[in-house]
Amino acid sequence: MTDMEPVGESASTALVLAGGGLAGIAWELGVLDGLVAAAPELASVILGADMIVGTSAGATVAVQLTSGLPLAKLADAQLVPPTAELATSDNLYEIFTGLAELARGARDVEAAGRRIGAMALAARTVEPDQRLRAIAARLPTAAWPACDLRLTAVDAESGELRVFTAAAGVSLRDAVAASSAVPGIWPPVEIGGRRYIDGAVRSMTNADLAQGAGRVLILQPLPEETAPWGSLEREIAALGSAEVVVISADEASVAAIGDNPLDAASRPAAVRAGRRLGAGRASALARRWSTRHT
């Protein structure tokens, strides 16, 4: 189920921001800041993207990126301890390993989503209001941006994908919280009488939602196999003739993100590694995109 309009030729550039926990938020902001700092001509491509697809951590990054705050300031904020995040001892990699076991043998992604959703609905977690306050503290604005922002979640009962956009009439906070509701860790988010869980249950990237864009930049902080379902290769194939650039975590980034991307202590190292990687990829991306599709 989606609330989005078909993408026309005018939507030339899309950013796809994948899931990855608190470390993933920091890493993605670092990569984007590194790209723009090293190649300022990319600012119009990145900050002026026609469409942004955000999943889980990527949903938070998408809202921060479109808030109007300076990108460098958003990245720098990852260097100091957060004050409103809820502590958890759960390990994201272990959680997704368990979700993959639940999904094993399901006939399709919706069936897998129903299995995972049933677990999420039965799990004992923090109170929903606590989680919503933590999400609100991450967001510099409560207003949906003017660009085509698509935040993914999965219906916990039907297993179906839901894509929240400005047209849905849903609060930005609730949409981000739904996209980030890791099953078994955070509570499902109720919106319009339905309960939703993390969009990464369907795919860590959901890159196929960028169909229609002429060029697509995908940021992927975690290994693809972390997700219980989905295939980035298939999603890229669905983008047809689009020019697709994928920036995945390199060895240094993987080490910086560490063993548990939900650990807030990983944020400073992750943002620094992201900045280094973005700066290193900037000139090649600028040569490829700054003079094309304009």
C-alpha beads as a LAMMPS data file, in Angstrom:
LAMMPS data file: protein, C-alpha beads

294 atoms
293 bonds

1 atom types
1 bond types

-500.0 500.0 xlo xhi
-500.0 500.0 ylo yhi
-500.0 500.0 zlo zhi

Masses

1 110.0

Atoms # bond

1 1 1 0.000 0.000 0.000
2 1 1 1.433 3.377 -0.965
3 1 1 0.383 7.010 -0.916
4 1 1 2.810 8.127 -3.586
5 1 1 2.296 9.496 -7.057
6 1 1 4.041 7.968 -10.072
7 1 1 7.443 9.523 -10.716
8 1 1 7.796 11.490 -13.909
9 1 1 10.815 12.505 -15.936
10 1 1 11.208 15.647 -13.804
11 1 1 12.281 13.536 -10.814
12 1 1 15.821 13.129 -12.097
13 1 1 17.692 12.328 -8.887
14 1 1 16.823 10.002 -6.015
15 1 1 18.625 9.252 -2.767
16 1 1 18.061 5.849 -1.190
17 1 1 19.022 5.794 2.481
18 1 1 19.106 2.334 3.995
19 1 1 18.640 1.014 7.509
20 1 1 21.524 0.637 9.917
21 1 1 20.715 1.617 13.492
22 1 1 22.237 4.602 15.269
23 1 1 25.610 3.895 13.688
24 1 1 23.932 3.835 10.283
25 1 1 22.428 7.288 10.856
26 1 1 25.861 8.647 11.728
27 1 1 27.600 6.889 8.834
28 1 1 25.107 8.072 6.215
29 1 1 25.307 11.678 7.406
30 1 1 29.088 11.362 7.337
31 1 1 29.137 10.008 3.783
32 1 1 26.849 12.764 2.520
33 1 1 28.853 15.470 4.287
34 1 1 32.095 13.998 2.966
35 1 1 30.777 14.034 -0.581
36 1 1 29.620 17.638 -0.436
37 1 1 32.680 18.922 1.452
38 1 1 35.069 17.377 -1.080
39 1 1 32.978 18.233 -4.147
40 1 1 30.710 21.240 -3.466
41 1 1 29.137 20.872 -6.900
42 1 1 27.410 17.755 -5.554
43 1 1 25.417 19.839 -3.069
44 1 1 22.694 20.510 -5.615
45 1 1 22.475 16.805 -6.412
46 1 1 22.357 15.629 -2.797
47 1 1 20.586 18.464 -0.995
48 1 1 18.308 19.102 -3.953
49 1 1 17.339 15.498 -4.642
50 1 1 13.907 15.205 -6.223
51 1 1 13.074 12.072 -4.277
52 1 1 14.365 10.432 -1.110
53 1 1 13.559 6.877 -0.033
54 1 1 14.260 6.349 3.661
55 1 1 14.155 3.052 5.511
56 1 1 14.610 2.776 9.287
57 1 1 17.811 4.710 10.074
58 1 1 17.547 6.156 6.585
59 1 1 14.168 7.662 7.468
60 1 1 15.791 9.734 10.209
61 1 1 18.615 10.796 7.891
62 1 1 16.105 11.778 5.191
63 1 1 14.202 14.074 7.545
64 1 1 17.368 15.629 8.924
65 1 1 18.756 16.140 5.419
66 1 1 15.623 17.958 4.225
67 1 1 15.222 20.086 7.372
68 1 1 17.275 22.999 6.101
69 1 1 19.986 22.577 8.733
70 1 1 23.575 22.582 7.426
71 1 1 24.739 19.099 6.544
72 1 1 28.040 19.567 8.373
73 1 1 26.159 20.528 11.545
74 1 1 24.002 17.404 11.322
75 1 1 27.106 15.258 10.920
76 1 1 28.930 17.017 13.751
77 1 1 26.001 16.281 16.073
78 1 1 26.919 12.593 15.797
79 1 1 30.181 13.290 17.601
80 1 1 28.507 14.040 20.926
81 1 1 26.481 11.638 23.082
82 1 1 22.734 11.747 22.366
83 1 1 20.539 12.876 25.240
84 1 1 17.153 11.417 24.293
85 1 1 17.934 7.998 22.805
86 1 1 16.570 4.991 24.688
87 1 1 19.250 2.569 25.802
88 1 1 19.039 -1.047 24.695
89 1 1 21.322 -4.016 25.226
90 1 1 19.919 -5.753 22.144
91 1 1 22.253 -6.430 19.237
92 1 1 20.899 -5.484 15.801
93 1 1 22.820 -8.218 13.986
94 1 1 21.473 -10.853 16.369
95 1 1 17.938 -9.511 16.019
96 1 1 18.046 -9.689 12.233
97 1 1 19.543 -13.173 12.357
98 1 1 16.493 -14.198 14.352
99 1 1 14.164 -12.432 11.926
100 1 1 15.787 -14.256 9.024
101 1 1 15.047 -17.541 10.778
102 1 1 11.405 -16.502 11.167
103 1 1 11.254 -15.585 7.479
104 1 1 12.888 -18.800 6.309
105 1 1 10.549 -20.838 4.105
106 1 1 7.929 -18.104 3.742
107 1 1 6.400 -18.159 0.285
108 1 1 6.843 -14.427 -0.310
109 1 1 7.898 -11.213 1.403
110 1 1 4.399 -10.490 2.717
111 1 1 4.193 -13.902 4.366
112 1 1 7.597 -13.289 5.930
113 1 1 6.367 -9.915 7.133
114 1 1 3.336 -11.502 8.788
115 1 1 5.524 -13.953 10.679
116 1 1 7.820 -11.205 11.869
117 1 1 4.887 -8.922 12.603
118 1 1 3.259 -11.521 14.837
119 1 1 6.452 -11.712 16.864
120 1 1 6.674 -7.931 17.076
121 1 1 3.079 -7.569 18.240
122 1 1 3.637 -10.108 21.017
123 1 1 6.999 -8.749 22.182
124 1 1 7.415 -6.816 25.416
125 1 1 9.151 -3.530 24.679
126 1 1 9.253 0.026 25.981
127 1 1 6.028 2.008 26.083
128 1 1 5.064 3.445 22.678
129 1 1 4.986 7.014 24.019
130 1 1 8.582 6.678 25.226
131 1 1 9.715 5.588 21.818
132 1 1 7.794 8.367 20.062
133 1 1 9.452 10.965 22.282
134 1 1 12.870 9.560 21.402
135 1 1 12.077 9.710 17.683
136 1 1 10.744 13.269 17.953
137 1 1 14.027 14.341 19.566
138 1 1 15.918 13.178 16.458
139 1 1 13.889 15.310 14.072
140 1 1 14.717 18.992 13.535
141 1 1 11.257 19.615 12.063
142 1 1 7.737 18.239 12.232
143 1 1 6.886 19.369 8.699
144 1 1 7.113 17.157 5.641
145 1 1 9.594 18.588 3.116
146 1 1 8.710 19.860 -0.329
147 1 1 10.595 17.041 -2.061
148 1 1 9.124 13.609 -2.697
149 1 1 9.973 11.889 0.589
150 1 1 9.072 8.202 0.865
151 1 1 9.373 6.488 4.246
152 1 1 8.895 2.740 4.341
153 1 1 7.208 0.525 6.911
154 1 1 5.552 -2.901 6.995
155 1 1 2.023 -3.634 8.211
156 1 1 2.552 -5.987 11.148
157 1 1 -0.626 -7.959 10.439
158 1 1 -0.771 -8.138 6.640
159 1 1 2.974 -8.061 5.992
160 1 1 2.419 -5.502 3.240
161 1 1 4.690 -2.597 2.453
162 1 1 3.412 0.856 3.369
163 1 1 5.096 3.923 1.942
164 1 1 4.345 7.088 3.858
165 1 1 4.473 10.408 1.997
166 1 1 3.256 13.915 2.705
167 1 1 0.005 13.013 0.946
168 1 1 -0.797 10.357 3.552
169 1 1 -1.760 12.889 6.218
170 1 1 0.425 11.100 8.771
171 1 1 2.678 12.970 11.196
172 1 1 6.326 12.911 10.204
173 1 1 7.265 11.659 13.669
174 1 1 4.920 8.675 13.425
175 1 1 6.110 7.796 9.923
176 1 1 9.763 7.808 11.020
177 1 1 8.925 5.823 14.152
178 1 1 7.061 3.216 12.111
179 1 1 9.935 2.909 9.638
180 1 1 12.341 2.453 12.570
181 1 1 10.312 0.025 14.705
182 1 1 12.806 -2.840 14.845
183 1 1 10.725 -5.952 15.679
184 1 1 11.262 -7.235 19.179
185 1 1 13.179 -4.130 20.267
186 1 1 10.838 -1.203 19.675
187 1 1 7.027 -1.261 19.752
188 1 1 4.966 -1.318 16.555
189 1 1 3.558 2.112 15.721
190 1 1 -0.191 2.546 15.361
191 1 1 -1.279 4.745 12.476
192 1 1 -4.855 4.929 11.263
193 1 1 -5.866 1.828 13.182
194 1 1 -3.045 -0.300 11.718
195 1 1 0.229 -1.217 13.421
196 1 1 3.516 -0.922 11.580
197 1 1 7.041 -2.264 11.969
198 1 1 10.443 -1.482 10.508
199 1 1 10.650 -1.028 6.740
200 1 1 13.838 -3.118 6.719
201 1 1 11.635 -6.185 7.255
202 1 1 10.783 -5.869 3.567
203 1 1 14.229 -4.656 2.460
204 1 1 17.135 -2.838 4.038
205 1 1 17.141 -0.401 1.098
206 1 1 13.752 -0.576 -0.706
207 1 1 15.613 0.896 -3.668
208 1 1 12.970 -0.227 -6.163
209 1 1 10.757 2.600 -4.872
210 1 1 13.045 5.029 -6.728
211 1 1 11.681 3.891 -10.093
212 1 1 11.428 6.785 -12.542
213 1 1 14.504 8.660 -11.384
214 1 1 17.259 9.182 -13.925
215 1 1 20.036 8.717 -11.401
216 1 1 19.979 7.042 -8.010
217 1 1 22.477 7.220 -5.154
218 1 1 22.152 4.371 -2.631
219 1 1 23.845 4.439 0.770
220 1 1 24.180 1.035 2.438
221 1 1 25.843 0.998 5.872
222 1 1 25.188 -2.658 6.729
223 1 1 25.862 -5.844 4.756
224 1 1 22.906 -6.765 2.578
225 1 1 22.599 -10.174 4.218
226 1 1 21.726 -8.438 7.496
227 1 1 18.118 -8.035 6.308
228 1 1 15.747 -11.009 6.550
229 1 1 14.412 -10.464 3.034
230 1 1 15.112 -8.424 -0.079
231 1 1 17.758 -8.229 -2.760
232 1 1 19.494 -5.015 -3.752
233 1 1 20.444 -6.587 -7.078
234 1 1 16.775 -7.188 -7.915
235 1 1 15.830 -3.721 -6.733
236 1 1 18.465 -2.094 -8.936
237 1 1 17.242 -4.145 -11.896
238 1 1 13.769 -2.695 -11.272
239 1 1 15.193 0.807 -11.754
240 1 1 15.623 0.143 -15.465
241 1 1 17.902 2.582 -17.273
242 1 1 18.654 4.757 -14.251
243 1 1 22.288 5.534 -13.469
244 1 1 22.802 3.860 -10.102
245 1 1 25.677 4.492 -7.713
246 1 1 25.927 2.403 -4.552
247 1 1 28.145 3.485 -1.687
248 1 1 28.488 0.606 0.733
249 1 1 30.441 0.537 3.965
250 1 1 34.094 -0.212 3.277
251 1 1 36.325 -2.205 5.615
252 1 1 37.148 0.828 7.747
253 1 1 33.460 1.738 8.000
254 1 1 32.473 -1.783 9.007
255 1 1 35.080 -1.656 11.769
256 1 1 33.857 1.767 12.899
257 1 1 30.195 0.728 12.960
258 1 1 31.229 -2.192 15.115
259 1 1 29.466 -5.261 16.398
260 1 1 26.214 -3.520 17.309
261 1 1 24.911 -0.602 15.230
262 1 1 22.286 0.125 17.930
263 1 1 25.020 1.185 20.357
264 1 1 25.062 4.981 20.519
265 1 1 28.756 4.854 21.404
266 1 1 29.493 3.811 17.797
267 1 1 28.250 7.101 16.341
268 1 1 31.470 9.180 16.436
269 1 1 33.598 6.519 14.767
270 1 1 30.856 5.816 12.228
271 1 1 30.437 9.444 11.165
272 1 1 34.198 9.878 10.809
273 1 1 34.482 6.743 8.691
274 1 1 31.553 7.905 6.586
275 1 1 33.136 11.294 6.004
276 1 1 36.404 9.683 4.877
277 1 1 34.595 7.345 2.517
278 1 1 32.395 10.105 1.097
279 1 1 35.379 12.364 0.510
280 1 1 37.162 9.537 -1.257
281 1 1 34.213 8.893 -3.581
282 1 1 33.378 12.539 -4.235
283 1 1 35.508 13.327 -7.283
284 1 1 34.390 10.257 -9.204
285 1 1 30.732 10.947 -8.459
286 1 1 31.117 14.622 -9.361
287 1 1 32.706 13.753 -12.717
288 1 1 29.883 11.329 -13.396
289 1 1 26.915 13.441 -12.340
290 1 1 27.675 17.152 -12.048
291 1 1 27.531 17.782 -15.798
292 1 1 24.821 15.253 -16.696
293 1 1 21.047 15.158 -16.281
294 1 1 21.017 18.909 -15.676

Bonds

1 1 1 2
2 1 2 3
3 1 3 4
4 1 4 5
5 1 5 6
6 1 6 7
7 1 7 8
8 1 8 9
9 1 9 10
10 1 10 11
11 1 11 12
12 1 12 13
13 1 13 14
14 1 14 15
15 1 15 16
16 1 16 17
17 1 17 18
18 1 18 19
19 1 19 20
20 1 20 21
21 1 21 22
22 1 22 23
23 1 23 24
24 1 24 25
25 1 25 26
26 1 26 27
27 1 27 28
28 1 28 29
29 1 29 30
30 1 30 31
31 1 31 32
32 1 32 33
33 1 33 34
34 1 34 35
35 1 35 36
36 1 36 37
37 1 37 38
38 1 38 39
39 1 39 40
40 1 40 41
41 1 41 42
42 1 42 43
43 1 43 44
44 1 44 45
45 1 45 46
46 1 46 47
47 1 47 48
48 1 48 49
49 1 49 50
50 1 50 51
51 1 51 52
52 1 52 53
53 1 53 54
54 1 54 55
55 1 55 56
56 1 56 57
57 1 57 58
58 1 58 59
59 1 59 60
60 1 60 61
61 1 61 62
62 1 62 63
63 1 63 64
64 1 64 65
65 1 65 66
66 1 66 67
67 1 67 68
68 1 68 69
69 1 69 70
70 1 70 71
71 1 71 72
72 1 72 73
73 1 73 74
74 1 74 75
75 1 75 76
76 1 76 77
77 1 77 78
78 1 78 79
79 1 79 80
80 1 80 81
81 1 81 82
82 1 82 83
83 1 83 84
84 1 84 85
85 1 85 86
86 1 86 87
87 1 87 88
88 1 88 89
89 1 89 90
90 1 90 91
91 1 91 92
92 1 92 93
93 1 93 94
94 1 94 95
95 1 95 96
96 1 96 97
97 1 97 98
98 1 98 99
99 1 99 100
100 1 100 101
101 1 101 102
102 1 102 103
103 1 103 104
104 1 104 105
105 1 105 106
106 1 106 107
107 1 107 108
108 1 108 109
109 1 109 110
110 1 110 111
111 1 111 112
112 1 112 113
113 1 113 114
114 1 114 115
115 1 115 116
116 1 116 117
117 1 117 118
118 1 118 119
119 1 119 120
120 1 120 121
121 1 121 122
122 1 122 123
123 1 123 124
124 1 124 125
125 1 125 126
126 1 126 127
127 1 127 128
128 1 128 129
129 1 129 130
130 1 130 131
131 1 131 132
132 1 132 133
133 1 133 134
134 1 134 135
135 1 135 136
136 1 136 137
137 1 137 138
138 1 138 139
139 1 139 140
140 1 140 141
141 1 141 142
142 1 142 143
143 1 143 144
144 1 144 145
145 1 145 146
146 1 146 147
147 1 147 148
148 1 148 149
149 1 149 150
150 1 150 151
151 1 151 152
152 1 152 153
153 1 153 154
154 1 154 155
155 1 155 156
156 1 156 157
157 1 157 158
158 1 158 159
159 1 159 160
160 1 160 161
161 1 161 162
162 1 162 163
163 1 163 164
164 1 164 165
165 1 165 166
166 1 166 167
167 1 167 168
168 1 168 169
169 1 169 170
170 1 170 171
171 1 171 172
172 1 172 173
173 1 173 174
174 1 174 175
175 1 175 176
176 1 176 177
177 1 177 178
178 1 178 179
179 1 179 180
180 1 180 181
181 1 181 182
182 1 182 183
183 1 183 184
184 1 184 185
185 1 185 186
186 1 186 187
187 1 187 188
188 1 188 189
189 1 189 190
190 1 190 191
191 1 191 192
192 1 192 193
193 1 193 194
194 1 194 195
195 1 195 196
196 1 196 197
197 1 197 198
198 1 198 199
199 1 199 200
200 1 200 201
201 1 201 202
202 1 202 203
203 1 203 204
204 1 204 205
205 1 205 206
206 1 206 207
207 1 207 208
208 1 208 209
209 1 209 210
210 1 210 211
211 1 211 212
212 1 212 213
213 1 213 214
214 1 214 215
215 1 215 216
216 1 216 217
217 1 217 218
218 1 218 219
219 1 219 220
220 1 220 221
221 1 221 222
222 1 222 223
223 1 223 224
224 1 224 225
225 1 225 226
226 1 226 227
227 1 227 228
228 1 228 229
229 1 229 230
230 1 230 231
231 1 231 232
232 1 232 233
233 1 233 234
234 1 234 235
235 1 235 236
236 1 236 237
237 1 237 238
238 1 238 239
239 1 239 240
240 1 240 241
241 1 241 242
242 1 242 243
243 1 243 244
244 1 244 245
245 1 245 246
246 1 246 247
247 1 247 248
248 1 248 249
249 1 249 250
250 1 250 251
251 1 251 252
252 1 252 253
253 1 253 254
254 1 254 255
255 1 255 256
256 1 256 257
257 1 257 258
258 1 258 259
259 1 259 260
260 1 260 261
261 1 261 262
262 1 262 263
263 1 263 264
264 1 264 265
265 1 265 266
266 1 266 267
267 1 267 268
268 1 268 269
269 1 269 270
270 1 270 271
271 1 271 272
272 1 272 273
273 1 273 274
274 1 274 275
275 1 275 276
276 1 276 277
277 1 277 278
278 1 278 279
279 1 279 280
280 1 280 281
281 1 281 282
282 1 282 283
283 1 283 284
284 1 284 285
285 1 285 286
286 1 286 287
287 1 287 288
288 1 288 289
289 1 289 290
290 1 290 291
291 1 291 292
292 1 292 293
293 1 293 294
